[in-house]
Amino acid sequence: MANTGSDRLLRGATGDWEVVVGMEIHAQVTSRSKLFSGASTEFGAEPNSHVSLVDAAMPGMLPVLNEACVAQAVRTGLGLKARINKRSSFDRKNYFYPDLPQGYQISQYKSPIVGEGEVTVDLTPTEQFRVGIERLHLEQDAGKSLHDQSPTASFVDLNRSGVALMEIVSRPDIRSADEAKAYVTKLRMILRYLGTCDGDMEKGSLRADVNVSVRRPGEPLGTRCEIKNVNSIRFIGQAVEVEARRQIAILEDGGAIDQETRLFDPSRGETRSMRSKEEAHDYRYFPDPDLLPLEFDDAFVETLAAALPELPDAKKSRFVTQYGLTPYDASVLVAERELADYFEAAVAVEPAGRDAKLVANWITGDVAAFANASGRGVADTHITPGQVAELVDLIAEGTISGKIAKDVLALVIREERNSKPREIVERRGLRQVTDTGAIEAAVDTIMATNPDKVAQAQAKPTMLGWFVGQVMKSTGGKANPQAVNDILRVKLGL
C-alpha cells in the first residue's frame, strides 16, 4: 500500500485533496542494435546515419526480432519481481506523425512480455512504500522531429527510429510529488544495476509519462491527465505538483477535469494542453502480421535469473548487517552500483579487517565532495580504493589524526595522485606527535604565555577548546588530539 497519511495531502481553499499518480516509464533498452533491425543504437551520430531499410519503412522490408532486447526485458521483469509471460505478441499501434515512417508503431498491447510486479521505494532511510507494476512491454521508438534547424521547415532524424524501448506501467499507487521522484529514482537505480537501461535522462534514455488526478480522501479516483515526456526527476516532481494544483483549482471553482494529454513547461512552471487523451481504440491495435508470437521456455528465464547481479535492496540490507553501516549510509553507497563496488573494494584491501564505517564516512564525505566538485562519480576519480583504505589504516594506527588525513587526501588530489598515503606521510614528516613530553612542553608554553586564559578555563571548562586549538596550531596540527585533551585537563585541573 502507498502512504496515504495527512502529510501526503494538498490543502485547497475548500479542504484537503489527495494526489493520485501513475507512471509510464519509457526506458531505452541497452543493446547495440535496434529492436527489429541491425542498425546501431549509438547516441550522438550524424542525423539519419543509423537507419536501416527496415527503420525507414521501405517497401517489402520485414522486421526481425532482436533476441538481446528480449533478454533485457526479461531480466528487467525479474528485477521488478514481476511475472514473466513466456508467450507474448506484438501489435501495430496506428498513428501518423512525420517521425514515424511506417505510420504505426510495433508495440505490445494485450499480451506483454512482463506482467504484474512490484517496486519497494525508499522515501527516507526509514520510510518505504510500494508501487505495483502493471506490465512491461517492448516497443520501438519513433524518430525525432527537429523544429529549430530552419525558420521555414522541420527536419526528421530517424537514428532513434526502431530503438528498443521498455514501457514500464505502474499502478496509481503514488501519492505525492516526492513519492513520484523517489519511485523514478528507485526504478532507474534497478535498471542501471541490471544493465538493461543506462538511465541517462539527458540523452532521452529514460522518459516519463506522468498520469495525475486528484480526489477527496476516500473518494473514487478522479479524471486523470497525462503529462508527456518529462525528462528529469526534478521536473517530474514539479509537474505533479503543478498539475495537481491546477486540477484542484478547477474543481474548487465548480469545473470538471477533461481527460487529456498535456506538456510540462519548466520555464513557466505550468502544464499546457496538447490534445484530448486517446483511448486504445483510437490507435486501432491489431496483431502485427509480420511477427509471430514470441515464445520462450523456463530454461531461458532460469538462465537469465541465475546471472542477475545483487540488486539495490539486497545490497543495502547486506551492507547494514555485514559492515554495520546505518541504513542511511548504506542507501547512499548503493545509490550507484559503481560507488557500492568502490566501497567494498576499499574494505577488502589487504590487510582486511579495517573499520567499514570509517571507510564509508571517508568515501561519502571528503572523497565524494571532491568527485562532486569535479563533476564525476567517486569511481571515476583518480583516488583509488587502496588510497582510501590506507588513509583509514593510518588513522586507526594512530600514525596520523583525522585532520592530518584530510591534508594527506588533499595532497593525493592535487600533487601526489599516484602516491600511497603512507609514503606521503613519511616523506613529508606528517606523522602524528604522540610523544607526551613534546605535547606537555607545548601545553606549558601556551599556559605560561596566557595566564588570563588559564584562569578563565579553570572557571569555565568550555574554554578547553581554545587551548586545544592553540596546541594543535603550535605543533602544526600533528599532536595527538586525545593526548592534548588529556594533558590539558590534568594541568588545568579540570
C-alpha positions in Angstrom: 0.0 0.0 0.0 1.2 3.5 -0.7 1.3 6.1 2.0 -2.0 8.0 2.5 -1.3 10.0 5.6 -2.3 13.6 6.1 1.2 14.7 5.3 0.6 13.5 1.7 -2.5 15.7 1.2 -2.6 19.0 -0.6 -4.6 21.8 1.0 -7.0 23.6 -1.2 -9.4 26.5 -0.4 -12.2 24.1 0.5 -10.3 21.4 2.2 -7.7 18.6 1.6 -7.1 16.8 -1.6 -5.3 13.6 -2.3 -3.0 13.4 -5.3 -3.0 10.1 -7.3 -0.1 9.4 -9.7 0.6 6.5 -12.0 3.5 6.5 -14.4 4.5 5.1 -17.8 8.3 5.0 -17.9 9.9 4.6 -21.3 13.3 3.1 -20.8 15.7 2.6 -23.8 17.0 -0.9 -23.8 20.8 -1.3 -23.6 21.6 -3.1 -26.8 24.0 -2.5 -29.7 21.3 -2.8 -32.3 17.6 -1.9 -32.7 14.6 -4.0 -31.8 13.8 -5.1 -35.3 16.9 -4.2 -37.3 20.7 -4.4 -37.1 21.2 -0.6 -37.2 23.3 0.9 -34.4 21.8 2.5 -31.3 24.9 4.7 -30.6 23.9 8.1 -29.4 25.1 11.3 -31.0 25.7 10.2 -34.5 25.1 12.4 -37.6 21.4 12.6 -38.3 20.0 9.7 -40.3 23.3 7.8 -40.3 22.0 4.8 -38.2 18.9 3.9 -40.3 18.3 0.6 -41.9 15.8 -0.1 -44.7 13.5 -1.5 -42.0 13.8 1.6 -39.9 13.0 3.8 -42.9 9.9 1.5 -43.7 11.0 0.8 -47.2 8.5 -1.4 -49.1 9.0 -5.2 -48.6 11.2 -4.8 -45.5 10.3 -7.2 -42.7 11.2 -6.8 -39.0 13.4 -9.4 -37.3 13.2 -9.5 -33.5 16.4 -8.8 -31.6 16.9 -11.6 -29.0 19.2 -9.5 -26.9 16.4 -7.0 -26.4 14.0 -9.8 -25.3 16.6 -11.0 -22.8 16.9 -7.5 -21.4 13.2 -7.2 -20.9 13.0 -10.5 -19.1 15.9 -9.5 -16.9 14.1 -6.3 -16.0 11.0 -8.2 -15.2 12.9 -10.4 -12.9 14.4 -7.4 -11.2 10.9 -6.0 -10.7 9.7 -9.2 -9.1 7.2 -9.5 -11.9 5.5 -12.3 -13.7 7.3 -13.3 -16.9 5.0 -14.3 -19.7 6.6 -17.0 -21.8 4.2 -16.2 -24.6 3.6 -12.6 -25.8 2.7 -10.9 -29.0 3.4 -7.8 -31.0 0.8 -5.4 -32.2 0.6 -2.4 -34.5 -0.3 0.8 -32.8 -1.5 3.1 -35.6 -0.9 6.8 -35.7 0.6 9.2 -38.2 3.4 11.6 -37.5 6.4 12.7 -39.6 9.0 10.9 -37.5 7.1 7.5 -37.7 7.9 6.2 -41.2 5.7 3.1 -41.0 2.6 5.0 -40.0 2.4 2.7 -37.0 4.5 1.7 -34.0 5.2 -2.0 -33.3 4.3 -2.5 -29.6 2.7 -5.0 -27.3 -0.9 -4.4 -26.2 -3.0 -7.4 -24.9 -0.1 -9.8 -24.4 3.0 -8.1 -22.9 6.3 -9.9 -22.2 6.2 -9.0 -18.5 3.1 -8.9 -16.2 2.5 -7.7 -12.7 5.4 -6.9 -10.3 6.3 -4.5 -7.5 8.9 -1.9 -6.5 9.8 -1.1 -2.9 10.7 2.6 -2.8 12.7 4.3 -0.1 11.1 7.7 0.7 13.5 8.2 3.6 16.1 5.8 5.0 13.4 4.5 7.4 10.2 5.1 5.4 9.2 2.9 2.5 6.2 2.4 0.2 5.3 0.0 -2.5 4.4 0.7 -6.1 2.7 -2.0 -8.1 3.9 -2.7 -11.7 1.0 -3.4 -14.0 3.1 -4.5 -17.0 6.3 -4.1 -19.0 6.1 -4.3 -22.8 8.6 -4.0 -25.6 8.1 -1.4 -28.4 10.0 0.5 -30.9 10.8 4.2 -30.5 9.9 6.8 -33.1 12.3 9.2 -34.7 12.9 12.8 -33.7 11.4 15.9 -35.3 13.7 18.9 -35.3 11.9 22.3 -35.4 14.9 24.6 -34.6 17.1 24.0 -37.7 15.3 26.2 -40.1 12.8 29.1 -39.9 10.7 27.6 -42.7 10.9 23.8 -42.4 11.1 21.0 -39.9 13.6 18.1 -40.2 13.4 14.5 -39.2 16.2 12.4 -37.7 15.4 8.7 -37.9 18.5 7.5 -35.9 16.2 6.8 -32.9 13.5 5.1 -35.1 13.3 1.5 -34.2 15.4 1.7 -31.0 14.0 -0.8 -28.4 12.0 0.6 -25.5 10.6 -1.0 -22.4 7.4 0.7 -21.3 7.0 0.1 -17.6 3.5 0.9 -16.5 2.8 1.4 -12.8 -0.4 1.2 -10.8 -1.7 4.5 -9.4 0.0 3.9 -6.1 1.9 7.2 -5.8 0.5 9.9 -3.6 2.8 13.0 -3.8 5.5 14.7 -5.9 8.2 13.4 -3.5 6.9 9.8 -3.9 6.9 10.3 -7.7 10.5 11.4 -7.7 11.5 8.6 -5.2 9.8 6.0 -7.4 11.6 7.1 -10.6 14.9 7.3 -8.7 14.5 3.7 -7.4 13.3 2.3 -10.8 16.3 4.0 -12.6 18.6 2.5 -10.0 17.3 -1.0 -10.5 17.6 -0.7 -14.3 21.2 0.6 -14.0 22.1 -2.3 -11.7 20.6 -4.8 -14.1 22.4 -3.1 -17.0 19.2 -3.1 -19.1 19.0 0.7 -19.4 21.6 3.4 -18.7 19.0 5.7 -17.3 20.6 8.8 -18.9 17.6 11.2 -18.9 19.6 14.0 -20.6 20.0 11.8 -23.6 16.4 10.6 -23.5 17.2 7.1 -22.4 14.6 7.4 -19.7 11.4 9.4 -20.1 8.2 9.5 -18.1 4.6 10.0 -19.0 3.0 11.1 -15.7 -0.7 10.5 -15.1 -2.1 12.8 -12.4 -5.5 13.1 -10.8 -6.9 14.4 -7.5 -9.7 13.4 -5.3 -11.1 14.0 -1.8 -9.6 11.4 0.6 -11.5 8.2 0.4 -13.5 9.1 -2.7 -13.3 7.3 -6.1 -10.4 8.1 -8.5 -10.8 11.4 -10.4 -10.2 12.1 -14.0 -6.6 11.9 -14.9 -4.4 14.0 -17.2 -1.2 12.6 -18.8 1.9 14.8 -18.9 4.0 13.5 -21.7 7.8 13.0 -22.0 9.1 14.5 -18.7 12.8 14.1 -18.9 14.2 14.8 -15.4 13.4 13.6 -11.9 13.2 17.2 -10.7 10.8 18.1 -13.4 8.7 15.0 -12.6 8.2 16.3 -9.1 7.4 19.8 -10.3 4.9 18.5 -13.0 3.0 16.5 -10.4 2.7 19.5 -8.0 1.8 22.0 -10.7 -0.8 19.7 -12.4 -2.4 18.7 -9.1 -2.8 22.3 -8.1 -4.3 23.2 -11.5 -6.9 20.4 -11.2 -7.7 21.4 -7.6 -8.3 25.0 -8.6 -10.7 23.9 -11.4 -12.7 21.5 -9.2 -13.0 24.0 -6.3 -14.3 26.5 -8.8 -17.0 24.1 -9.8 -15.5 23.0 -13.1 -14.6 19.5 -14.4 -11.3 17.9 -15.5 -11.1 17.0 -19.1 -9.1 13.8 -19.8 -6.3 15.0 -22.0 -2.6 14.9 -22.8 -0.5 17.8 -21.5 3.1 19.1 -21.7 5.0 20.4 -18.7 6.9 23.7 -19.3 9.5 24.0 -16.6 10.5 27.6 -17.5 6.9 28.8 -16.8 6.1 26.2 -14.2 2.9 25.2 -15.9 1.3 22.3 -17.9 -0.3 23.0 -21.3 -2.9 21.1 -23.2 -1.7 19.1 -26.2 -4.7 17.1 -27.3 -7.6 15.1 -25.9 -6.5 11.8 -24.4 -6.6 9.0 -26.9 -8.2 5.7 -26.0 -6.9 2.3 -27.1 -9.5 2.0 -29.9 -8.2 5.3 -31.4 -4.9 3.5 -32.2 -6.7 0.6 -34.0 -4.4 -2.0 -32.4 -4.2 -5.3 -34.3 -1.6 -8.1 -34.3 1.4 -7.4 -36.4 1.1 -9.9 -39.4 4.9 -9.9 -39.9 5.8 -11.2 -36.4 4.9 -14.5 -34.9 4.0 -14.6 -31.2 7.1 -14.5 -29.0 7.6 -17.8 -27.1 10.4 -19.0 -24.9 10.8 -21.7 -22.2 11.6 -21.9 -18.5 15.2 -22.7 -19.2 15.7 -19.3 -21.0 14.2 -17.4 -18.0 16.2 -19.5 -15.4 19.5 -18.9 -17.2 18.9 -15.1 -17.1 17.7 -15.3 -13.5 20.9 -17.1 -12.4 23.1 -14.4 -13.9 21.3 -11.4 -12.3 23.5 -9.1 -10.1 22.8 -8.3 -6.5 20.1 -5.7 -6.6 20.0 -2.5 -4.5 17.6 -3.7 -1.7 19.6 -6.9 -1.1 22.9 -5.0 -1.2 21.6 -2.3 1.2 20.5 -5.0 3.6 23.8 -6.8 3.4 25.8 -3.6 3.9 23.9 -2.9 7.2 24.3 -6.5 8.5 27.8 -7.3 7.2 29.5 -4.0 7.7 27.4 -2.4 10.5 26.5 0.6 8.4 23.5 2.8 9.2 20.5 2.4 6.8 21.3 6.0 5.6 25.0 5.3 4.8 24.1 2.0 3.1 21.4 3.9 1.0 24.0 6.5 -0.1 26.5 3.8 -1.1 24.1 1.6 -3.0 22.6 4.5 -5.0 25.1 3.8 -7.7 26.5 0.3 -8.3 29.9 1.7 -9.0 30.0 3.5 -5.7 29.0 0.4 -3.8 31.7 -1.6 -5.6 34.3 1.1 -4.8 33.3 0.9 -1.1 33.7 -2.9 -1.0 37.0 -2.7 -2.8 38.3 -0.3 -0.2 37.1 -2.5 2.7 38.7 -5.6 1.1 42.2 -4.1 0.5 44.8 -6.3 2.4 45.2 -6.4 5.3 41.5 -6.9 5.8 39.6 -6.0 8.9 39.5 -2.2 8.8 36.6 -0.2 10.1 34.0 -0.3 7.3 32.0 2.5 8.8 35.1 4.8 8.8 35.7 3.8 5.2 32.1 4.7 4.3 32.5 8.0 6.0 35.5 9.0 4.0 34.0 7.8 0.7 30.7 9.6 1.2 32.4 12.6 2.8 35.7 14.0 1.6 36.1 11.8 -1.5 32.5 12.4 -2.7 32.9 16.1 -2.1 35.9 16.1 -4.5 34.1 13.9 -7.0 31.0 16.2 -7.0 33.2 19.3 -7.4 34.8 17.8 -10.4 31.5 16.7 -11.9 32.3 12.9 -11.7 31.4 9.9 -9.7 33.7 8.7 -7.0 34.7 5.6 -9.0 35.7 7.9 -11.9 38.2 10.0 -9.9 41.9 9.2 -9.7 41.5 8.4 -5.9 41.8 4.6 -5.6 40.1 2.4 -3.1 43.6 1.4 -1.9 44.4 5.0 -1.1 41.2 5.4 0.9 41.9 2.1 2.8 45.4 3.2 3.6 44.2 6.6 5.0 41.8 4.7 7.3 44.5 2.4 8.4 46.9 5.2 9.2 44.2 6.9 11.4 43.4 3.5 13.1 47.1 3.0 13.9 47.4 6.5 15.4 50.1 7.4 12.8 48.0 10.4 11.7 45.0 12.2 13.0 41.7 12.8 11.1 42.8 16.3 10.4 46.2 15.2 9.0 44.3 12.6 6.9 42.4 15.4 5.3 45.7 17.1 4.4 47.1 13.9 3.0 44.0 13.4 0.9 44.3 16.9 -0.4 47.9 16.1 -1.5 46.6 13.0 -3.2 44.1 15.1 -5.0 46.4 17.9 -6.1 50.0 16.9 -6.1 50.6 13.2 -5.4 48.0 11.4 -7.5 49.9 8.2 -7.7 51.4 8.1 -4.2 50.4 5.9 -1.4 49.2 7.9 1.7 51.8 6.1 3.9 54.6 7.3 1.6 53.3 10.8 1.7 53.2 10.8 5.5 56.8 9.6 5.8 58.2 11.7 3.1 56.6 14.9 4.3 57.0 14.3 8.0 53.3 14.3 8.8 53.3 11.6 11.5 51.2 12.5 14.5 53.1 13.6 17.6 52.3 11.1 20.3 55.4 12.0 22.5 53.7 13.2 25.7 56.8 15.1 26.6 56.7 17.2 23.5 53.0 17.8 23.9 53.5 18.7 27.6 56.1 21.2 26.6 53.8 22.8 24.1 51.0 22.9 26.7 53.3 24.5 29.3 54.3 27.2 26.8 50.7 28.1 25.9 49.7 28.2 29.6 52.7 30.3 30.6 52.0 32.9 27.9 48.3 33.1 28.6 47.7 33.2 32.3 44.4 35.1 31.9 43.1 32.3 29.7 44.2 29.7 32.3 42.1 31.4 34.9 39.1 31.6 32.5 39.4 27.9 31.6 39.5 26.9 35.3 36.3 28.9 35.9 34.7 27.9 32.6 35.8 24.4 31.4 34.3 25.0 27.9 37.4 27.2 27.3 39.4 24.0 27.0 38.8 24.0 23.2 40.7 27.3 22.9 43.8 25.6 24.5 43.4 22.5 22.3 43.4 24.8 19.2 46.5 26.7 20.3 48.4 23.5 21.0 47.4 22.0 17.7 48.5 25.2 15.9 51.9 25.2 17.7 52.5 21.6 16.6 51.5 22.1 13.0 48.3 20.0 13.6 50.4 16.9 14.3 49.8 16.5 18.0 47.5 13.6 19.0 44.2 15.4 19.9 43.3 12.9 22.6 46.7 13.3 24.3 46.4 17.0 24.1 43.0 16.9 25.8 44.2 14.6 28.5 47.3 16.6 29.3 45.4 19.9 29.3 42.7 18.6 31.7 45.4 17.4 34.2 47.4 20.7 34.0 44.3 22.9 34.2 42.8 20.8 37.0 39.6 20.1 35.1 
